[in-house]
């Protein structure tokens, strides 16, 4: 039974990978990542500790009370 299920799902995977347009999937994923990044930057902008207009690692270090080398102040 396990071998039969394995064969069926392998066949389904082969057919599915044949039908999928990978260029479109990758383009949608990249677009989603950029949109998500813009949304998060808008929400995290209030935590901009160094005044450069975005929330980045340096801002997180300031908020956590860490120095540039990663140790506590």
LINQUIGI-V147407 format. One record per backbone hydrogen bond with DSSP energy under -0.5 kcal/mol. NH is the residue of the N-H (numbers start at 0). CO is the residue of the C=O. If there is no record, write none. Layout:
((NH	CO) (NH	CO))
This chain:
((4	0) (5	1) (6	2) (7	3) (8	4) (9	5) (10	6) (11	7) (12	8) (13	9) (14	10) (15	11) (16	12) (17	13) (18	14) (19	15) (21	19) (24	20) (25	21) (26	22) (27	23) (28	24) (29	25) (30	26) (31	27) (32	28) (33	29) (34	30) (35	31) (36	32) (37	33) (38	34) (39	35) (40	36) (41	37) (42	38) (43	39) (44	40) (45	42) (46	43) (47	44) (48	46) (55	53) (59	55) (60	56) (61	57) (62	58) (63	59) (64	60) (64	61) (65	60) (66	70) (69	66) (72	64))
